[in-house]
Amino acid sequence: MVLVGDAADLTGPSAGQGASIALEDGVILAKCLRDLPSVDDAYRVYQQLRVERIKQLLNLTQTPVRTLDEAKENAKPNTRAFLYAHEIDWDTPLTRVETPSL
């Protein structure tokens, strides 16, 4: 069993990205399973590939907005550009990505 989207990433609702992140997670996981030699490698690389994007989304959605100016800044297209400019290259195979030991 694998959790994707909001179930895995606990993103806040303010970005409206739950379904998008779930779809991205599914595509990235499928690509990892397709290209890497073992399920363990696929899960490890999947997590590594997703962590930075999810951190960005969490920073956007879980930082308390205290003023109207902060809310306006948070809603600006340049603040959210990383959400909409993201592309997944399905055709280029992944190679094993080394992850730091925990």
Contacts in CASP RR format, 6 or more apart in sequence:
PFRMAT RR
TARGET T0000
AUTHOR 0000-0000-0000
METHOD contacts of the structure
MODEL  1
MVLVGDAADLTGPSAGQGASIALEDGVILAKCLRDLPSVDDAYRVYQQLR
VERIKQLLNLTQTPVRTLDEAKENAKPNTRAFLYAHEIDWDTPLTRVETP
SL
2 8 0 8 1.000
2 29 0 8 1.000
2 43 0 8 1.000
4 21 0 8 1.000
4 22 0 8 1.000
4 25 0 8 1.000
4 26 0 8 1.000
4 29 0 8 1.000
5 11 0 8 1.000
5 18 0 8 1.000
5 19 0 8 1.000
5 21 0 8 1.000
5 22 0 8 1.000
5 25 0 8 1.000
6 12 0 8 1.000
6 18 0 8 1.000
6 21 0 8 1.000
6 22 0 8 1.000
7 22 0 8 1.000
8 25 0 8 1.000
9 21 0 8 1.000
9 25 0 8 1.000
9 50 0 8 1.000
9 54 0 8 1.000
9 57 0 8 1.000
9 58 0 8 1.000
10 58 0 8 1.000
11 17 0 8 1.000
11 18 0 8 1.000
11 21 0 8 1.000
11 54 0 8 1.000
11 57 0 8 1.000
11 58 0 8 1.000
11 61 0 8 1.000
12 58 0 8 1.000
12 61 0 8 1.000
12 62 0 8 1.000
13 61 0 8 1.000
14 60 0 8 1.000
14 61 0 8 1.000
14 74 0 8 1.000
15 57 0 8 1.000
15 60 0 8 1.000
15 61 0 8 1.000
15 80 0 8 1.000
15 83 0 8 1.000
17 57 0 8 1.000
17 61 0 8 1.000
17 83 0 8 1.000
20 83 0 8 1.000
21 54 0 8 1.000
21 57 0 8 1.000
24 50 0 8 1.000
24 53 0 8 1.000
24 86 0 8 1.000
24 88 0 8 1.000
25 46 0 8 1.000
25 50 0 8 1.000
27 88 0 8 1.000
27 90 0 8 1.000
28 46 0 8 1.000
28 49 0 8 1.000
28 50 0 8 1.000
28 88 0 8 1.000
29 42 0 8 1.000
29 46 0 8 1.000
31 88 0 8 1.000
31 90 0 8 1.000
31 94 0 8 1.000
32 41 0 8 1.000
32 42 0 8 1.000
32 43 0 8 1.000
32 45 0 8 1.000
32 46 0 8 1.000
32 49 0 8 1.000
32 94 0 8 1.000
33 39 0 8 1.000
33 42 0 8 1.000
34 93 0 8 1.000
35 42 0 8 1.000
35 93 0 8 1.000
35 94 0 8 1.000
35 95 0 8 1.000
36 42 0 8 1.000
36 45 0 8 1.000
36 94 0 8 1.000
36 96 0 8 1.000
37 96 0 8 1.000
41 96 0 8 1.000
44 99 0 8 1.000
45 94 0 8 1.000
45 96 0 8 1.000
45 97 0 8 1.000
45 99 0 8 1.000
47 99 0 8 1.000
48 97 0 8 1.000
48 99 0 8 1.000
49 97 0 8 1.000
53 82 0 8 1.000
53 86 0 8 1.000
56 82 0 8 1.000
57 83 0 8 1.000
60 74 0 8 1.000
60 79 0 8 1.000
60 80 0 8 1.000
60 83 0 8 1.000
65 71 0 8 1.000
65 74 0 8 1.000
73 79 0 8 1.000
END
